[in-house]
């Protein structure tokens, strides 16, 4: 008869936090070898504590970042004509990145079409402008008969603005379809449009057309 006592076997070794020896943790980034809290005499956080916070942010961003956009097969349907600049209106010189400018204009148009359709909006002309005034990002003529957007920074024409910057201006100009001035009602509608676009992006919806490879 042996006097060695055997530990009872656990029925579910992979439940309740148990895992095999040597197997990685489910959330390795959330674990830190440094004790907490790690705060100095004046309330400042030590490098170890800040490192843990950075890792937490990385995990959260990885969980909530919107999916990558997928290309659509159908063309823009609620815009009549997309016009990009070929020459600098001030110097009359040929502009760089013409194809990229048209692609940016098209991407912005597709992104806002899902919020335009239920409102019965269509825009006959969407065009690029390069105004001399640094503060002008776009304009809306005759309640959406023509919308113009700045696609390039004021100080250089050899690069393009970020998509999100141009998209924000587009939502601003679409709000002028209803409200001509910058009233409280205007800003309420603009915020509503921006929130709807953000919700579409989180769901991976970037236009009205069918996805590549789908019917």
C-alpha positions, 0 to 999 in steps of 0.5 A: 500500500503506497502512502503517496497521495495522488491529486484528483484529476480535473474533468475539464483541464481547459476550463476555468482558466486552466491550461496546459503547461507551456501553452500561451495565455489567451491574452498575453498582451494584457499580462505584465511582468511588472507589479502595479500600481507603479506611480512615482512621488509626484503622481507620474507613472513609471515606464512599466505602467505606461507600457502596460497602458500602451498594450491595452490600447493596442488590444482595444484597437485590434478589436474595434478597428473597422474591416478593410474596405472591399472594392465595388463592381458597380459605378457611382450612381447618385452622382452625374459627373466626377471632375478632377483638375488637370491643371493648377488654376493659379499657375496653369501647370499640369497637376501631378496625381491626376488618376489618384485624385479621381480615385479619391473623389470616386471613393468619397462619392461611393462612401456617401451614397448609402446616406444619400439614397434614403434622403432622395439626394443626387448630385449632378456634378462633384468636382475637385477645386484648388482655391487660393484661400487656405480656409476653403475646403469646398462648397455646395451650389444650389442645394446640391446641384454642384459640390466642390471639394479640395483634394490637395493641401494649400501649400503643395499640389504634389500630394493629396489630403487623407480620405477621412479629411475629404469625407468630413468636408463632403458630409459638411457640404451635403448638409447644405442640401437642406440648410443654407447657413451654418445654423444649429440645425445645420450642424445637427444634420452634419453630425447625423450624416457623419455618424451614419457614415461612421456606422457604415464603415464599422459594418464594412459598407463602402457604397451601394454596389455589389462586392467583387465576386458577389452577385 
